[in-house]
Each structure stands twice: as C-alpha cells, then as structure tokens.
Amino acid sequence: MGVARLVLAGLAVLAFVALIVVGVLSLVGALDPDPESVALPPPPPPASSPADVTPMAVAPTGPTASAAAPASGRIPTVLVQCERDRCPMVFLKVVGGDVLINREMVKDEQVQSFDAKIDVVLADSTAVRVRVNGAVRPPGESGERQEFTASRDG
C-alpha cells in the first residue's frame, strides 16, 4: 500500500507541474504574441437590415455637423456619443432582444442602432450626447443615471 501512495503522489506532482507549464506558456503567448500568428477577426457583414448596430470611433463633430445622419441618409433610432475622455457605463439593448453595448466608452466613440425600440441606461447622462430619432436628448444633472426606452418614430 505504501508504493501505491507514492505513485499517486508522484502523479499528482506531475499533473501540478504540467498545469504550471501550460499556464506559463499561455501567459507568455498572451503577453508577446507573434504578429504573424494572430488571426484578425473577419470583417463585419455589409449593413443590409434596418436592425443594424454600429459602434464606431469618429472624428470630433462640430455644432453644425450632423452626427445623427449617416452617409446612407437614415437617421438612427438612438445614437450615443461619448464627450469625455472616459464615459461611464453605457448600456443599450434591443427590447426583447440582444444587448448591443454594456461597457465604458472613450472620447468621440459613437454607438447607434436602427432597431424599433432600444432600452438605454446611462451611468452619467452628462458624459454622453444622446440623439433619439435625430433630436438631441437633454442631459440630466451631473452624475445622474438615466434609463429610458427610445422608439422609432414613423
């Protein structure tokens, strides 16, 4: 019985060492990937449905520029643009459907959706500019959390 315990202890030590080796190799690979071995994600499919969601980084827009009308001429149901260096949590969800975004945003980053109804939650409503059907939604008090549902008009 003494030999069986030693063999079992030896197998446990080997498994532990194997886990450490795999962990170290994974960490090294994650910190210093070979640029040739990193696979780029496939490009997104072309926008073909009115239920498109477009997160994008854009150049700063001036007061006369129309950030609500994309090149296609369609006005999104909701468009959220970060106006600070970092905007706290922004949450957009299609009513009865998928979560579109649930994270912080960076300066000048935009997220828009053309879905019929979108639930919107803003951790700090003064950090972002929100347009609903092309109209600017007034921000609340500094640091105020806002929750609302944006509906497609017409």
C-alpha positions in Angstrom: 0.0 0.0 0.0 2.9 2.3 0.6 4.1 2.1 -3.1 0.6 3.0 -4.3 0.5 6.1 -2.2 3.9 7.2 -3.6 2.8 6.6 -7.2 -0.4 8.5 -6.6 1.6 11.4 -5.0 4.0 11.4 -7.9 1.2 11.6 -10.5 -0.3 14.5 -8.6 3.0 16.3 -8.6 3.4 15.7 -12.4 -0.1 17.0 -13.0 0.6 20.1 -11.0 3.9 20.7 -12.8 2.1 20.2 -16.2 -0.6 22.8 -15.2 2.1 25.3 -14.3 3.9 24.8 -17.6 0.7 25.2 -19.6 -0.1 28.4 -17.6 3.3 29.9 -18.1 3.2 29.2 -21.9 -0.3 30.7 -22.1 0.8 33.8 -20.3 3.9 34.3 -22.4 1.8 33.8 -25.6 -0.7 36.3 -24.4 1.8 39.0 -23.4 4.0 38.6 -26.5 2.1 37.2 -29.4 3.8 36.6 -32.7 2.2 39.2 -35.1 2.1 36.6 -37.9 0.2 34.1 -35.8 -2.5 36.5 -34.6 -5.6 35.9 -36.7 -7.6 39.0 -37.5 -11.4 38.8 -37.0 -13.4 38.6 -40.2 -14.8 41.9 -41.4 -18.4 42.6 -40.4 -21.1 41.8 -43.0 -22.4 44.7 -45.0 -25.3 46.5 -43.4 -28.4 45.1 -45.1 -31.1 45.2 -42.5 -32.8 48.1 -40.6 -31.8 46.4 -37.3 -28.1 47.4 -37.7 -26.0 48.4 -34.8 -22.8 50.4 -35.5 -20.2 51.0 -32.8 -17.6 53.3 -34.2 -14.9 55.8 -33.4 -15.3 59.1 -35.2 -13.6 62.4 -35.6 -14.9 65.2 -33.3 -18.1 66.7 -34.7 -18.8 70.4 -34.6 -22.1 72.0 -33.6 -23.1 72.4 -37.2 -22.1 68.8 -38.2 -24.9 66.3 -38.4 -23.8 63.3 -36.3 -27.3 61.8 -36.5 -27.5 61.3 -40.3 -25.0 58.7 -41.5 -23.9 58.6 -45.1 -26.9 56.4 -46.0 -29.2 59.2 -45.1 -31.1 57.1 -42.5 -31.5 58.5 -39.0 -30.8 56.0 -36.2 -33.3 55.4 -33.5 -30.7 56.1 -30.9 -27.1 57.5 -31.2 -24.9 57.8 -28.2 -21.6 59.8 -28.4 -19.0 60.0 -25.6 -18.0 63.6 -24.9 -15.4 63.0 -22.2 -12.1 61.1 -22.1 -13.9 58.2 -20.5 -17.7 57.8 -20.2 -19.0 55.5 -17.5 -21.1 52.5 -18.3 -23.4 52.8 -21.4 -26.0 50.1 -21.9 -28.1 49.6 -25.0 -30.4 46.7 -25.5 -33.0 45.9 -28.2 -36.3 45.5 -26.4 -36.9 41.8 -26.2 -33.6 41.1 -27.9 -29.8 41.4 -27.8 -27.6 43.6 -25.7 -25.9 46.0 -28.1 -23.3 47.5 -25.7 -22.6 47.2 -22.0 -19.3 49.0 -21.2 -17.5 52.2 -20.8 -16.8 54.3 -23.9 -13.9 56.6 -24.9 -13.9 60.2 -26.2 -15.7 60.6 -29.6 -16.7 57.0 -29.7 -20.3 56.5 -31.1 -22.8 53.7 -30.9 -26.0 53.8 -32.9 -28.9 51.5 -33.6 -31.7 51.4 -36.1 -33.9 48.9 -34.2 -37.6 49.9 -33.5 -37.2 50.0 -29.6 -34.0 50.3 -27.6 -33.6 50.3 -23.9 -30.9 52.8 -22.8 -29.2 53.1 -19.5 -26.5 55.8 -18.9 -24.5 55.8 -15.7 -23.7 59.5 -16.1 -26.0 61.3 -18.5 -23.8 64.4 -18.8 -20.8 62.4 -20.1 -22.6 61.5 -23.4 -24.6 63.2 -26.1 -27.8 61.2 -26.9 -29.9 61.7 -30.0 -33.2 59.9 -30.3 -34.6 59.9 -33.9 -32.2 62.8 -34.7 -33.3 65.0 -31.8 -30.8 65.8 -29.0 -32.0 64.4 -25.7 -31.2 66.9 -22.8 -28.7 65.5 -20.2 -29.7 65.3 -16.6 -27.8 66.6 -13.6 -24.0 65.9 -13.3 -23.5 62.2 -12.4 -27.2 61.4 -12.8 -28.2 57.9 -14.0 -30.8 57.8 -16.8 -32.9 55.0 -18.0 -35.3 55.3 -20.9 -36.6 53.4 -24.0 -36.1 55.0 -27.4 -38.7 54.2 -30.0 -38.5 54.6 -33.7 -40.9 57.3 -35.0 -42.9 56.8 -38.1 
